[in-house]
């Protein structure tokens, strides 16, 4: 956030397609899309779900400004509080308050800890309801025959992943490392 001395000046990208896919639950990552669907339908989500989608949008995968995510939350959350929303987004994007930028929520492994069979996903993304547990967090890995039996062809009925998490998160950690180094050298 330019002009805010609390914030690190991180050169976020401005990819409207990424932002639209995230906001409209079309990232191709079922965990992220189910959370964003819950937000649109109910105006609420669990705090760990908020962490996951905020990290995914910013430093984790899509490298979009936290301010764009904040605006979506302001619009859709029934429990939105301007001060808390801004502070949480700054925290989760590592723009302020938090500096462990290399700790990224995986949109695949993180939710498996809490919901191995993907019931949350099946509830909010009924198109994936018949995908076997083995593939519920990564349906693009299901063989075509499995997708056909589940009546959900990836790339047709449900989107392919918008980014490769393993690649994007590594690239973004390097970008964060550079941004932190730049902030440190400019404050010296």
Secondary structure, DSSP 8 states (H G I E B T S, - for coil): -TT-TTS-----B--HHHHHHHHTT-SS-HHHHHHHHHHHHHS---HHHHHHHHHIIIIITT-B-HHHHHHHHHHH-TT--HHHHHHHHHHHTTSSS---TT----TTHHHHTT-TT-HHHHHH-GGGTTS-GGGTT-GGGS-HHHHHHTT--BTTTB---SS-HHHHHHHHHHHHHHHHHHHHHHH-
